[in-house]
Amino acid sequence: MSKPSKAKFCVGQLIHHKLFDYRGIILGVDLEFKSTDEWYNEVAKSRPPKDEPWYHVLIHQKGYQTYVAEQNLQLDPAVQN
């Protein structure tokens, strides 16, 4: 097992999801995947790496939280972080 990566984003940063085109705010950071294999197989269709950071994200204007791999996120281009 490789050593967990350093997180690129931190709590409070505004992000944009590259694949699903939504904005959100980082609520929490896991340096590696912390959910279940069942969740990963059902939801993480692009099969992002489990040994890289994952983020708890509150989706803007939807009011619910999701869990996202770092590779699918970028800083929100609409704001200065």
ZAMARGU-4260 file (C-alpha; in steps of 0.2 Angstrom, whole numbers, plus 5000, padded with zeros to 4 digits):
<rodrens>
0) 5000/5000/5000 | 5007/5017/4995 | 5009/5032/5007 | 4993/5043/5006 | 4995/5059/4996
5) 4995/5077/5002 | 4978/5085/4999 | 4977/5098/4986 | 4962/5106/4993 | 4957/5111/5011
10) 4941/5114/5021 | 4932/5129/5015 | 4938/5130/4998 | 4926/5132/4983 | 4928/5119/4970
15) 4921/5114/4953 | 4918/5095/4948 | 4926/5092/4932 | 4914/5078/4926 | 4897/5083/4933
20) 4899/5102/4931 | 4894/5107/4949 | 4901/5119/4961 | 4903/5115/4980 | 4913/5119/4996
25) 4925/5107/5004 | 4918/5101/5021 | 4931/5087/5025 | 4946/5079/5018 | 4952/5060/5019
30) 4970/5057/5013 | 4963/5041/5005 | 4947/5033/5002 | 4937/5030/5018 | 4920/5023/5011
35) 4914/5006/5008 | 4919/4995/4993 | 4900/4993/4989 | 4899/5012/4988 | 4914/5013/4977
40) 4908/5000/4965 | 4891/5007/4964 | 4895/5026/4963 | 4913/5029/4958 | 4910/5024/4940
45) 4926/5032/4934 | 4936/5021/4946 | 4947/5035/4954 | 4962/5029/4964 | 4958/5025/4982
50) 4975/5029/4988 | 4974/5048/4984 | 4964/5061/4993 | 4945/5061/4993 | 4933/5075/4999
55) 4917/5078/5007 | 4908/5091/4997 | 4892/5101/5000 | 4885/5104/4983 | 4880/5122/4979
60) 4861/5125/4978 | 4857/5107/4980 | 4859/5106/4999 | 4867/5088/5000 | 4884/5081/5003
65) 4894/5070/4991 | 4911/5061/4992 | 4923/5065/4978 | 4940/5060/4972 | 4953/5073/4970
70) 4956/5069/4952 | 4938/5075/4948 | 4940/5092/4957 | 4947/5109/4952 | 4947/5126/4961
75) 4930/5135/4956 | 4936/5146/4942 | 4922/5159/4946 | 4930/5164/4962 | 4947/5169/4969
80) 4951/5156/4983
</rodrens>
